[in-house]
């Protein structure tokens, strides 16, 4: 179970490292319609369509997921918690604690809630 969720997060970071179109393609498949993303500085993005519209940031140059672990909420809901170190071209490394909550829907994991807390 954990490896499936780690793979999804890696695919997400990879999409965000590739460009806007890759990001939109990946997240249009993985996001639940009522998904919420919480980012540093109090930024809250609610709903799949608004999240997809927000995917225009500079791509990540590199990322590394560390210390992943899963908290099981039910047979169909899991929270993946990990530390990420990521960097964009010309920027300092971004280090954050991440949690992503997924729900299993019709055999497919859907991202419901994603939160980043810088360290």
N, C-alpha and C positions, 0 to 999 in steps of 0.2 A: 504494500500500500504506500509506504513512505517513498519508495523509489519512483512510483508513478507520479506522485505529487512533485518530487524534486525535479523529475524530467519535465513536467509542465512548467515549473518556474524557470528552469534553464531555457526552455523553448521561448518563454516570454522575454527573458533578458536577451536572448539571441535575436529575437525579432526586433526588440528595441535597439539593438546594436546594428541592425541592418538598414533600417530606414522606416519612414512613415508607412509606406504601402505594406511592408512585411508586418509591421506592428498592427495595423488595422486588420489585416487578414487573420492573423493569429487571434487577436482579442475579440474579433467579431464572432469567432467560433467558441471561445472559451468563457466569455462573460455571460453571466445570467442577466436577464433583462433589467433586474432591479439592483444590480451590483453597485457597491460603494467603494470608493478609494479615498484613503486618508493620507495626506502628505504633510511634510514639514511646513511650518509656517501657518498652520490652520487651514490648509487647502482641502476642501471636501468636494469630490466629484461624484454625483449621484446619477445612476442610470447608465445603461449600456451605450446609448446614443451619445450622451454628453462625454462619456469616457473616450469613445472612439474619436470624437471631434477634438479632444484635447491632445491626441497623440501626434504632436508636431515638434517635439523637442529635438535637440541635437542628439544624434545617435551615441550610444555608449561605445567607447573604444575597447573597453575590457570590463569583465565582471568575474567575481568568484563567490560562489555560495559556500558557506562554511557552517559547520555544526548544525545541520538540519535535524529536526525532530518533529514528530507528529503527535498531536493531542487528538484522540478520538472523541467525538461528540456523540456519535451514533453510528449505526451501520452505514448510513448514507451521508455522513458529514464528518469532515476532518479539518484540523487546523495545522498547517505547516508553519513552523517557526524556524528562522535561521538568521544568520548574520551575512551581510553582503558587503563586499568591497568592490566598487565600480568606479570607473573613471571615464570622463569625456575628454576629447582632444583639447589641450590647453587649460584644463581645470585640475584642481587638487582632487585626490581620491575622495569618494563619497562612501562613508562607512555607516551602515544602518542595521538596526534590528528590524526584521520583517515578519509579519504574520499574514498568511493568506488562508482564508476559510473557503473550502470547497464543498459542494454538494454533489452527490452522485445522482444524476438524472438520466433515466433511460440508458444506463450503461456508460455515460460520459460525465467526466468531472467538469463541473461549472464553477467558475470563480464568483464568489458571493461578496466577499469583503477582503480588501487588501490594505494593510497599514504599514507605513515606514516611519521608524523612529531613529533619527540620526544619533550616533554615539560620538 
